[in-house]
Amino acid sequence: MNIYVLYFVMFALLVGALSSLKLCFHKNTSNVLIGEGLMAIIIATFLIVISKLGVSFAETVALFILVAGPVGTIAFSKVMRKNTEVIE
């Protein structure tokens, strides 16, 4: 694979990560959950690209992030749901 393609993909993922962070800092809980899920996917994709450059353990870490990202989103939404039920 051409090295310039890898650099472009890494730059595009960086822009996506910044927009995901911007989304995470909104006040709505749904925006935070969407931003966190998007960030997990972006980081995992970035690690897959890095593994093509020779980092051998990056694919394993990416798989872990792809599993832990949705689990964290579900856990966070459950905690936030319980907190809103207590407040009301």
N, C-alpha and C positions, 0 to 999 in steps of 0.2 A: 504494500500500500504506500502511496506517495506520502512523504513526510508533511507536505503542505496541506494535504487533506486532513491529516491528523491535527495539525495546528489549527485549522479552520474549525474542526469539530470541537476542539477544546475551547476555542474562543466563543463559539456559539453556546456551548454548555455553560460557560462563565456568565454570559449575558442572561441565559435562562435562570441561573442560580440567583443572580441579582434581582431579577423580577420576582422570583419566588420569595426571596427575603422581603421584598417590598410588600408582597401580598401577606406575608406572615405578620407584619406589624400593623395590620388594620385592626379595628376594634371588634369586628364580628368574629365569633368563634368559628363559623364556617370558613371564613377566609384563612384563618390560622390553620385549620385542618387541611384545606386544599393546598396551601403553601407548604406545609410539612410533607404531605404526600408527594408533591411535585419535587421538592428538594431531595427526597429519598431516591426518586427515579433518576434525577439529574446526577447525583453523586454516584449511583451505581453505574450509570452509563459512562461517566467520566472514568471510573475505575476500569471498566471494560476496555476503554480506549487506551488507558495507561498500560494495561496488560499486554496490548499489542506492541508496546515499546520495550517489553522485556521484564516487567515486574511480575513475577510468577504467582504471588499470593493475591493479587488484586481481584481475580475472578472469584475466589472464595469469599473475600470480604464483600464484594458486590452482591453475591448471592445472599449473604447474611443480611445486608442492608435491604434487599428486596423483600426478604421475609419479615424483618423487624420493623420496616416502615409502616406497612398496613396494621401490624399488631399494635404499634405505638399510637397510630391514629385512632384505632378502635378504643384502646385503653384511655386515651386522652378524652375522647368524646363521652365515654362512660363516666369518667370523673367529673367532667363539666356538667353532665346531665344530673348527677347526684347533687352537685353544688347548687344548681339552679332550683332543684326541688326543695332543698333545705331553705333557700332564701325565700321562696314563695310561701 
